[in-house]
Amino acid sequence: MARPEPRRKANRALLVGVPEYDYKQPERPNGVPGDLKAVAHNLTALRDALGRGGVFGEDEIVESQPANVDDFDR
């Protein structure tokens, strides 16, 4: 169970990971070097660490891997 928050409000975390990119080098010189395949694993590990720390309850952590900006906005 999560520790009580001093403000008496629920703690919440939104973890956003973007593992794949449309604008990559070398096709796009100003793009990112490449996809980040470890992002999905990193989100899971971060979620587990936040849950074990006792600050967030399981239902207070949301993971998102949006495919594009519109998905992120939703």
DALIN-V922136 format. One record per residue. PHI is phi as a letter, one per 20 degrees, with the letter a starting at -180 (* if undefined). PSI is psi in degrees with one decimal (999 if undefined). D_LAST is the distance of its C-alpha to the last C-alpha in Angstrom with 1 decimal. Layout:
{{PHI;PSI;D_LAST} {PHI;PSI;D_LAST}}
This chain:
{{*;142.7;28.7} {f;146.3;27.0} {f;149.9;29.4} {f;141.0;29.2} {e;135.4;27.5} {g;-29.6;29.9} {e;-1.4;27.7} {m;32.2;27.5} {c;156.0;23.8} {f;140.9;21.7} {e;142.6;20.8} {b;148.9;17.3} {c;134.7;16.1} {d;114.2;12.9} {d;118.4;14.3} {d;127.7;12.5} {c;138.7;14.7} {c;97.8;15.0} {e;-23.0;18.2} {c;142.5;18.6} {c;145.4;18.8} {e;-33.9;19.6} {d;91.1;21.9} {d;151.4;24.7} {f;150.9;28.3} {e;-10.5;30.9} {g;-37.1;29.4} {d;103.1;27.4} {g;-31.6;29.8} {e;8.6;27.1} {e;178.7;24.7} {f;158.2;24.3} {f;-29.0;27.2} {r;177.8;25.4} {f;159.2;22.8} {d;81.3;22.5} {f;-22.7;23.2} {f;-6.5;23.8} {g;-44.4;20.2} {g;-44.7;19.5} {f;-41.4;22.8} {f;-39.1;22.3} {f;-42.7;19.1} {f;-43.4;21.1} {f;-40.3;24.1} {f;-41.7;22.2} {g;-45.6;20.8} {f;-43.5;24.3} {f;-42.9;25.9} {f;-38.1;23.7} {f;-42.6;24.5} {f;-27.5;28.2} {f;-14.4;28.5} {n;2.9;28.2} {e;-34.2;25.8} {d;137.2;22.8} {e;161.4;23.0} {g;-37.3;21.5} {e;2.5;19.0} {d;4.9;18.0} {d;126.2;16.7} {c;131.6;13.3} {d;141.2;13.2} {b;135.8;10.6} {c;75.4;11.8} {f;143.6;9.2} {e;-23.3;11.3} {b;178.3;10.3} {f;-37.0;8.8} {f;-42.1;6.5} {f;-40.3;5.2} {f;-43.6;5.4} {f;-32.7;3.8} {f;999;0.0}}
